[in-house]
Amino acid sequence: MTTVLAVIPARGGSKGVPGKNLATVGGVPLVARAVRACAQARLVTDVMVSTDDHAIAEVARAAGGTVVERPPAIAGDTATSESAVLHAMDAYEAIHGRPVDVVLLVQCTSPFITRDDIDGVTSAVVNDGADTAVTVAPFHAFVWRRTPAPVPASPLPPEAPAEDGQGVNHDKAYRPRRQDRPEDFVETGAAYAMDAEGFRTHGHRFFGRTALVETDPARVLEIDDPHDLARARALAPLLDPTSLPTSEDVDAVVLDFDGTQTDDRVLVDADGRELVAVHRGDGLGIAALRRAGLKLLILSTEQNPVVAARARKLAIPVLHGIDRKDIALKQWCEENAVAPERVLYAGNDVNDLPCFGLVGWPVAVASAHDSVRAAARAVTATPGGAGAIREIATWLLGPTLTTPTQ
């Protein structure tokens, strides 16, 4: 069998976006998105993440990748991706005692890479005889470059800036129609495949015959700065395949209260007592989740008797009056022997975002703040307080819930 090793370089010291490889898009860390795409590819036999960062290593392993620790000498700002790939190849061959036939370089910074992209570059080398392959997208723009302007004949200084715009991929005096121009492609930066022996010889990702593997231009996005990350999060609901958790994915469900189990409104009487409205369907869903054996918790920043009263009614534990919900959640997971990546957390507002970054299934209710929906891995169709928790229970347990209403 042909051994195809996918290597994902993931340093911990990103400058443009600190902690970039752990940043979430569609509720999933970038390094985990890359690992999953590689693991789903039909032709890839092994997935290895090269990192110098403990937190990245933990996320990579949880996503199904093997981790190789990158030495400091090839983990600095000037280190090349090729050096990480060569080091990973050496580590793989030392561990498994067999050579790598084809090696892939897959970048975390391309969040919308697909298994078809990965299989495409792999097949070009394995089946079509190319030495190297790269993902590209059709490119039709006219590219310009600033160049120094000609020195004027007059001794008087020119009024215009001393530069001249020149066409790079076109003659600026001739504007042919797109269909009359040569077909150009832009390198997406997502995936590269190389014959392993040739890669060792040349030490670079391009040598010999290079195959261009076209990908969907709508998915081409490289995250180099915070604006790119914001764009990726906005696009994720449109580009990610619809994916909802099931009971196979989740061991625990943690629920925010205000705005998630309520509609975020508070009624205050003349004595200053607060009242909120909850949905009976949510009670039924929570009862079904409890009966199914899932661990449950209500986690709220509000120190309010109504939160504790609702938790007693539902017969589930509650932590409320919590300033740092993420710290409380991490401690609760440790005390209950629950892996955070197996936790579904449902929330609605910005104080839930730290918890979103901790769990495997961050879920936003339909009425959540825009930034919360953008960071979620799944979003309910139902607003908070109108049965959103009942909807989540249906994802996990199926449409028929038979436990009594709470």
C-alpha positions as CSV (number, residue, x, y, z in Angstrom):
1,M,0.0,0.0,0.0
2,T,1.2,3.5,-0.8
3,T,2.1,5.4,2.4
4,V,0.7,8.9,2.2
5,L,1.7,11.1,5.2
6,A,-0.2,14.4,5.7
7,V,1.9,16.8,7.7
8,I,0.2,19.9,9.3
9,P,2.7,22.5,10.6
10,A,1.2,24.3,13.6
11,R,3.6,26.5,15.5
12,G,2.4,28.2,18.7
13,G,4.1,31.6,18.1
14,S,2.0,33.2,15.4
15,K,2.5,37.0,15.3
16,G,-0.3,38.2,13.0
17,V,-3.0,36.4,14.9
18,P,-1.8,35.3,18.4
19,G,-2.8,31.7,19.1
20,K,-4.0,31.5,15.5
21,N,-3.8,27.7,15.1
22,L,-6.2,27.3,18.1
23,A,-8.6,30.0,16.9
24,T,-12.0,28.6,16.1
25,V,-13.9,28.8,12.9
26,G,-17.4,27.3,12.9
27,G,-16.7,26.4,16.5
28,V,-13.7,24.2,15.7
29,P,-10.0,25.1,16.2
30,L,-8.1,25.6,12.9
31,V,-5.7,22.8,13.6
32,A,-8.6,20.4,14.3
33,R,-10.3,21.4,11.1
34,A,-7.1,20.6,9.2
35,V,-6.7,17.2,11.0
36,R,-10.3,16.2,10.3
37,A,-10.1,17.1,6.6
38,C,-6.9,15.0,6.2
39,A,-8.4,12.1,8.2
40,Q,-11.4,12.1,6.0
41,A,-9.4,12.0,2.8
42,R,-9.6,8.6,1.1
43,L,-5.9,8.4,0.0
44,V,-4.2,9.6,3.2
45,T,-2.9,6.9,5.4
46,D,-1.5,8.9,8.3
47,V,-1.9,12.5,9.7
48,M,0.9,14.1,11.7
49,V,0.8,17.6,13.3
50,S,4.2,19.2,13.8
51,T,4.1,21.7,16.8
52,D,6.1,23.2,19.6
53,D,2.9,24.1,21.6
54,H,1.4,21.8,24.2
55,A,-2.2,23.2,23.8
56,I,-2.0,22.7,20.0
57,A,-0.8,19.1,20.6
58,E,-3.7,18.3,22.9
59,V,-6.3,19.6,20.3
60,A,-4.6,17.8,17.5
61,R,-4.7,14.5,19.3
62,A,-8.3,15.0,20.3
63,A,-9.1,15.5,16.6
64,G,-7.4,12.3,15.6
65,G,-3.9,13.4,14.6
66,T,-0.5,12.1,15.7
67,V,1.8,14.7,17.1
68,V,5.5,15.2,16.6
69,E,7.3,17.7,18.8
70,R,9.0,20.3,16.6
71,P,12.6,21.2,17.8
72,P,13.3,24.9,18.7
73,A,15.8,25.1,15.8
74,I,12.9,24.8,13.3
75,A,10.2,26.4,15.3
76,G,11.1,30.1,15.0
77,D,9.7,32.9,12.9
78,T,12.1,32.2,10.0
79,A,11.7,28.4,10.0
80,T,10.3,27.0,6.7
81,S,7.3,24.7,6.4
82,E,9.6,22.4,4.4
83,S,11.9,21.9,7.4
84,A,8.9,20.9,9.6
85,V,7.7,18.4,6.9
86,L,11.2,16.8,6.6
87,H,11.4,16.5,10.3
88,A,8.0,14.9,10.5
89,M,8.9,12.4,7.7
90,D,12.0,11.4,9.6
91,A,10.0,10.9,12.8
92,Y,7.3,8.9,11.1
93,E,9.8,6.6,9.4
94,A,11.7,6.1,12.6
95,I,8.5,5.1,14.5
96,H,6.9,2.9,11.8
97,G,10.0,1.5,10.1
98,R,8.8,2.1,6.6
99,P,9.3,4.8,4.1
100,V,6.9,7.5,3.2
101,D,5.9,7.4,-0.5
102,V,4.0,10.7,-0.8
103,V,4.1,13.5,1.7
104,L,1.5,16.3,2.0
105,L,1.9,19.8,3.4
106,V,-1.5,20.9,4.7
107,Q,-1.9,24.4,6.1
108,C,-4.1,25.2,9.2
109,T,-4.6,28.7,7.8
110,S,-6.9,27.5,5.1
111,P,-10.0,26.7,7.2
112,F,-12.2,25.6,4.3
113,I,-10.0,23.0,2.8
114,T,-11.9,19.8,2.0
115,R,-11.0,16.1,1.8
116,D,-11.6,16.4,-2.0
117,D,-8.8,19.0,-2.2
118,I,-6.5,16.7,-0.3
119,D,-7.4,13.7,-2.3
120,G,-6.9,15.8,-5.5
121,V,-3.3,16.7,-4.9
122,T,-2.6,13.2,-3.6
123,S,-4.0,11.5,-6.6
124,A,-2.1,13.8,-9.0
125,V,1.2,12.3,-7.5
126,V,0.1,8.8,-6.7
127,N,-2.0,8.0,-9.8
128,D,-1.1,10.6,-12.4
129,G,2.6,10.6,-12.2
130,A,3.2,14.2,-11.2
131,D,6.2,15.0,-9.0
132,T,4.4,17.7,-7.0
133,A,0.9,19.1,-6.9
134,V,-0.8,22.2,-5.5
135,T,-4.3,23.4,-4.9
136,V,-5.2,26.4,-7.1
137,A,-8.3,28.5,-8.0
138,P,-9.1,30.2,-11.3
139,F,-7.9,33.8,-11.3
140,H,-9.2,36.5,-13.6
141,A,-8.0,39.8,-12.1
142,F,-5.7,42.2,-13.7
143,V,-2.6,42.5,-11.5
144,W,-0.7,45.8,-11.2
145,R,2.7,46.8,-9.7
146,R,4.1,50.1,-8.8
147,T,7.4,50.9,-10.6
148,P,9.6,54.0,-10.6
149,A,8.3,56.6,-13.1
150,P,10.6,57.7,-15.9
151,V,12.8,60.7,-15.2
152,P,11.2,63.7,-16.8
153,A,13.0,65.6,-19.5
154,S,12.3,68.9,-17.8
155,P,14.5,69.9,-15.0
156,L,11.4,70.9,-13.0
157,P,10.3,68.3,-10.4
158,P,7.2,66.4,-11.5
159,E,3.9,67.2,-9.7
160,A,2.8,63.6,-9.7
161,P,4.3,61.0,-7.4
162,A,7.4,59.3,-8.8
163,E,5.8,56.0,-9.7
164,D,4.1,54.4,-12.6
165,G,1.5,51.6,-12.5
166,Q,2.5,48.7,-14.7
167,G,0.5,45.6,-15.7
168,V,2.0,42.3,-14.4
169,N,-0.1,39.8,-16.1
170,H,-1.4,42.1,-18.9
171,D,-0.5,45.0,-21.2
172,K,-2.2,48.0,-19.7
173,A,-2.8,49.4,-23.2
174,Y,-4.7,46.3,-24.3
175,R,-7.7,45.0,-22.4
176,P,-8.9,41.7,-23.9
177,R,-12.1,40.0,-22.7
178,R,-11.7,37.4,-20.0
179,Q,-12.5,34.6,-22.4
180,D,-9.7,35.8,-24.7
181,R,-7.0,35.8,-22.1
182,P,-4.8,32.9,-21.0
183,E,-6.3,31.0,-18.0
184,D,-4.5,32.0,-14.8
185,F,-4.6,30.4,-11.4
186,V,-3.9,31.6,-7.9
187,E,-2.1,29.3,-5.4
188,T,-4.5,28.8,-2.5
189,G,-1.9,27.9,0.1
190,A,-4.1,25.0,1.4
191,A,-2.5,21.7,0.3
192,Y,0.6,20.5,-1.5
193,A,1.7,17.0,-2.4
194,M,5.2,15.8,-3.2
195,D,6.8,12.6,-4.1
196,A,8.7,11.8,-0.9
197,E,12.0,10.8,-2.4
198,G,12.1,13.8,-4.6
199,F,11.2,16.1,-1.7
200,R,14.1,14.8,0.3
201,T,16.4,15.4,-2.7
202,H,15.2,18.9,-3.5
203,G,14.1,20.1,0.0
204,H,11.3,22.2,-1.6
205,R,7.7,21.7,-2.3
206,F,8.0,22.3,-6.0
207,F,10.2,20.2,-8.3
208,G,9.8,18.3,-11.5
209,R,6.3,18.3,-13.0
210,T,3.8,20.2,-10.9
211,A,0.1,19.4,-11.3
212,L,-2.5,22.2,-10.7
213,V,-5.5,20.9,-8.8
214,E,-8.5,23.2,-9.1
215,T,-10.6,24.0,-6.0
216,D,-13.7,26.0,-5.4
217,P,-12.8,29.7,-5.5
218,A,-15.4,30.4,-2.8
219,R,-13.4,28.4,-0.3
220,V,-10.1,30.2,-0.9
221,L,-9.2,32.1,2.2
222,E,-5.9,32.2,4.1
223,I,-5.9,33.5,7.6
224,D,-3.0,35.9,8.1
225,D,-4.5,38.7,10.2
226,P,-7.6,39.3,12.4
227,H,-9.7,40.5,9.5
228,D,-9.2,37.2,7.7
229,L,-10.3,35.3,10.8
230,A,-13.4,37.5,11.1
231,R,-14.3,36.8,7.4
232,A,-13.8,33.0,7.9
233,R,-16.1,33.0,10.9
234,A,-18.7,34.9,9.0
235,L,-18.4,32.5,6.0
236,A,-18.4,29.3,8.1
237,P,-22.2,28.9,8.3
238,L,-22.4,29.1,4.5
239,L,-19.4,26.9,3.6
240,D,-19.3,24.3,6.3
241,P,-21.4,21.2,5.7
242,T,-24.4,21.0,8.0
243,S,-23.3,19.1,11.1
244,L,-25.3,18.5,14.2
245,P,-24.1,16.5,17.3
246,T,-25.6,13.2,18.2
247,S,-25.3,11.2,21.4
248,E,-22.2,9.5,20.0
249,D,-20.4,12.9,20.1
250,V,-21.4,14.2,23.5
251,D,-21.0,13.1,27.1
252,A,-22.2,16.2,28.9
253,V,-24.5,19.2,28.2
254,V,-23.8,22.5,29.9
255,L,-26.4,25.2,29.6
256,D,-26.3,29.0,30.1
257,F,-29.5,30.3,31.7
258,D,-30.5,33.9,30.8
259,G,-31.1,34.2,27.1
260,T,-30.6,30.5,26.5
261,Q,-33.3,29.0,28.7
262,T,-35.2,32.3,28.8
263,D,-35.9,35.0,26.2
264,D,-33.4,37.3,28.1
265,R,-36.2,39.6,29.4
266,V,-36.7,40.2,33.1
267,L,-40.0,41.2,34.8
268,V,-39.5,43.3,38.0
269,D,-42.4,43.7,40.4
270,A,-42.9,46.7,42.8
271,D,-40.8,45.0,45.5
272,G,-37.9,44.5,43.1
273,R,-38.4,40.8,42.7
274,E,-37.4,39.4,39.3
275,L,-39.4,37.0,37.2
276,V,-38.5,35.2,34.0
277,A,-40.3,32.9,31.7
278,V,-39.0,29.4,30.7
279,H,-40.3,26.9,28.1
280,R,-41.9,23.7,29.1
281,G,-40.5,22.0,26.1
282,D,-37.0,22.7,27.4
283,G,-37.9,21.0,30.6
284,L,-38.9,17.9,28.7
285,G,-35.7,17.9,26.7
286,I,-33.6,18.3,29.8
287,A,-35.4,15.4,31.5
288,A,-34.8,13.2,28.5
289,L,-31.1,14.1,28.5
290,R,-30.8,13.3,32.2
291,R,-32.6,10.0,31.6
292,A,-30.2,9.2,28.8
293,G,-27.3,9.3,31.2
294,L,-25.7,12.6,30.0
295,K,-24.1,14.7,32.6
296,L,-25.9,18.1,32.9
297,L,-25.0,21.5,34.4
298,I,-26.5,25.0,34.4
299,L,-23.7,27.6,34.4
300,S,-24.7,31.2,34.9
301,T,-23.0,34.5,35.8
302,E,-26.2,35.7,37.5
303,Q,-26.5,35.2,41.3
304,N,-30.3,34.9,41.2
305,P,-32.7,32.7,43.2
306,V,-34.7,32.0,40.0
307,V,-31.7,30.2,38.5
308,A,-31.3,27.9,41.5
309,A,-35.1,27.3,41.6
310,R,-35.1,26.2,38.0
311,A,-32.2,23.9,38.6
312,R,-34.0,22.3,41.5
313,K,-37.1,21.8,39.4
314,L,-35.1,20.2,36.7
315,A,-33.0,18.1,39.2
316,I,-29.7,19.1,37.7
317,P,-26.7,20.8,39.3
318,V,-26.1,24.6,39.0
319,L,-23.1,26.9,39.3
320,H,-24.2,30.5,39.4
321,G,-22.7,33.8,40.3
322,I,-19.7,32.8,38.3
323,D,-17.4,35.5,37.0
324,R,-15.1,33.3,34.9
325,K,-17.4,30.7,33.4
326,D,-14.6,29.0,31.4
327,I,-12.5,28.4,34.6
328,A,-15.6,27.0,36.4
329,L,-16.4,24.8,33.4
330,K,-12.9,23.5,33.1
331,Q,-12.9,22.6,36.9
332,W,-16.3,20.9,36.6
333,C,-15.0,18.8,33.7
334,E,-12.0,17.7,35.7
335,E,-14.1,16.9,38.7
336,N,-16.6,14.9,36.7
337,A,-14.0,13.2,34.4
338,V,-15.5,14.7,31.3
339,A,-13.3,15.5,28.3
340,P,-14.0,19.1,27.3
341,E,-14.1,18.0,23.6
342,R,-17.1,15.8,24.5
343,V,-19.1,18.7,26.1
344,L,-21.9,20.5,24.4
345,Y,-22.2,24.1,25.7
346,A,-25.3,26.2,24.8
347,G,-25.1,29.9,25.2
348,N,-26.3,33.2,23.7
349,D,-24.0,36.1,24.6
350,V,-20.4,37.3,24.6
351,N,-19.7,36.0,28.1
352,D,-20.2,32.5,26.8
353,L,-17.4,32.8,24.2
354,P,-14.6,31.7,26.5
355,C,-16.5,28.5,27.2
356,F,-17.0,28.1,23.4
357,G,-13.3,28.0,23.0
358,L,-13.0,25.2,25.6
359,V,-15.6,22.6,24.5
360,G,-16.0,20.4,21.4
361,W,-19.6,21.4,20.7
362,P,-20.2,25.2,21.2
363,V,-23.9,25.8,20.3
364,A,-25.6,29.2,19.9
365,V,-29.3,29.6,20.2
366,A,-31.0,31.4,17.3
367,S,-31.4,34.7,19.2
368,A,-27.7,34.8,20.2
369,H,-25.4,37.7,19.6
370,D,-23.9,37.8,16.1
371,S,-20.4,37.1,17.4
372,V,-21.7,34.1,19.4
373,R,-23.5,32.6,16.4
374,A,-20.3,33.1,14.3
375,A,-18.2,31.2,16.9
376,A,-20.6,28.3,17.3
377,R,-20.3,24.9,15.7
378,A,-24.0,24.6,15.5
379,V,-26.9,27.1,15.8
380,T,-30.5,26.2,16.8
381,A,-33.4,27.2,14.7
382,T,-35.3,28.1,17.9
383,P,-34.6,31.3,20.0
384,G,-33.6,31.1,23.6
385,G,-36.6,30.7,25.9
386,A,-38.8,29.3,23.1
387,G,-37.6,25.7,23.1
388,A,-34.0,25.9,22.0
389,I,-32.9,23.3,24.6
390,R,-35.6,21.0,23.5
391,E,-34.2,21.3,20.0
392,I,-30.7,20.4,21.2
393,A,-32.1,17.3,23.0
394,T,-33.7,16.3,19.7
395,W,-30.3,16.5,18.0
396,L,-28.8,14.2,20.6
397,L,-31.6,11.8,21.2
398,G,-33.9,11.9,18.2
399,P,-37.3,13.4,17.6
400,T,-39.3,11.3,20.1
401,L,-38.8,12.3,23.7
402,T,-41.1,10.4,26.1
403,T,-40.0,11.6,29.6
404,P,-42.4,13.7,31.6
405,T,-42.5,17.5,31.1
406,Q,-40.7,19.4,33.8
